[in-house]
Amino acid sequence: MRSFKLAEPRTVKQALGFLSGREEKTFLMAGGTDLFTEIKEGVVEPDLVVDLKAVDGLAFIRKEKEGVRIGAMTSVAGLASDPTIRQEYPVLHQAASSVGTPQLRNMGTVGGNLCQRPRCWYYREAKFVCRKKGGSQCFAVRGRSKYHAIFGGGICHIVYPSDLAPALVALDAEAVILSPRGEKTIPLADFYVLPSVNVRRENVLASDEMLGEVRIPLPEKRERSAYLKLKERSTWDFALVAAAVRGTASGRALSRVRIVLGGVAPIPWRLESVERTVTGKRLTEGFIKEAAAPALQEARPLEENGFKKALAEAALVRSLLHLVSL
């Protein structure tokens, strides 16, 4: 591991100052659970690491008139244990509770989870210079592909590993991005980019920008939500496939439906066609499978991960039926 400098700003202004106009390789660190793994594995070699731990005003959960605001440095454990999140946003509570181990949830942050790098073993192995690291090929195409994307891959078949991202996209969350020019707010769904847009990045953050907070609108009456994570091990693990679903229930039917898959694409993968098909319809196992079939037919699995289509169907059936059985 190559040595690097460490900055410990106390304010957002100071933190952003370290990002502006520097030629050296500068990396922001939230909880550090992902960044230090990348450094130790030789995937990145920073000149400067900016530790956000002591920055004032980035760790909070506040319920306001328009909704709930969550600071980027809020711990995942704090998010999982917050009573407002648990009672009003079950999908987010369940997603946060599923992240890693208790130790990782205590160290990890909301911003770090939303901005983490992919877990693709070719990306994480320093000797493989894949497209994401400036190379000319995605090694998963002809290599080991069990955990890779079945949607949206194309030139790079990573899957985005965040549990919080699908849940927050399902909740129509917004991302607040901070920079020396001020702040801007965008839908969290627009925060992520496919490899076809920028193969070197997973999100829209410029080199002098950082995620400040996320905002979630207040839930409607009879709104229900759930997060279902299918994984290889019963203990902590990343999702093979996850489903974040939300809807306003009326008997066995749902309106304002949101369906977002995790573990299947380089970004949280929203199934808008399925949302339109199931809206207002009486939900049964057979109908959900029929509604999901066209969207799942668009999957383009690699040699070893075709099983994810069946898992995605099962996750959709189980999660949607759960909403109408509460």
HELIX and SHEET records of a PDB file:
HELIX    1   1 VAL A   12  LEU A   19  1                                   8    
HELIX    2   2 LEU A   35  LYS A   40  1                                   6    
HELIX    3   3 VAL A   76  SER A   81  1                                   6    
HELIX    4   4 PRO A   83  GLU A   88  1                                   6    
HELIX    5   5 PRO A   90  SER A   97  1                                   8    
HELIX    6   6 PRO A  102  MET A  107  1                                   6    
HELIX    7   7 VAL A  110  LEU A  114  1                                   5    
HELIX    8   8 TRP A  121  ARG A  124  1                                   4    
HELIX    9   9 ARG A  131  LYS A  133  5                                   3    
HELIX   10  10 PHE A  139  VAL A  141  5                                   3    
HELIX   11  11 LEU A  164  ALA A  170  1                                   7    
HELIX   12  12 LEU A  188  ASP A  190  5                                   3    
HELIX   13  13 GLU A  272  VAL A  278  1                                   7    
HELIX   14  14 GLU A  285  GLN A  297  1                                  13    
HELIX   15  15 PHE A  307  SER A  325  1                                  19    
SHEET    1   A 3 LYS A   5  ALA A   7  0                                        
SHEET    2   A 3 LEU A  48  ASP A  51  1                                        
SHEET    3   A 3 THR A  26  MET A  29  1                                        
SHEET    1   B 5 ILE A  61  LYS A  63  0                                        
SHEET    2   B 5 GLY A  67  GLY A  71 -1                                        
SHEET    3   B 5 MET A 210  PRO A 217 -1                                        
SHEET    4   B 5 GLU A 174  SER A 179 -1                                        
SHEET    5   B 5 GLY A 182  PRO A 187 -1                                        
SHEET    1   C 4 GLU A 223  LYS A 231  0                                        
SHEET    2   C 4 ALA A 239  SER A 250 -1                                        
SHEET    3   C 4 ALA A 253  GLY A 262 -1                                        
SHEET    4   C 4 TRP A 269  ARG A 270 -1                                        
END                                                                             
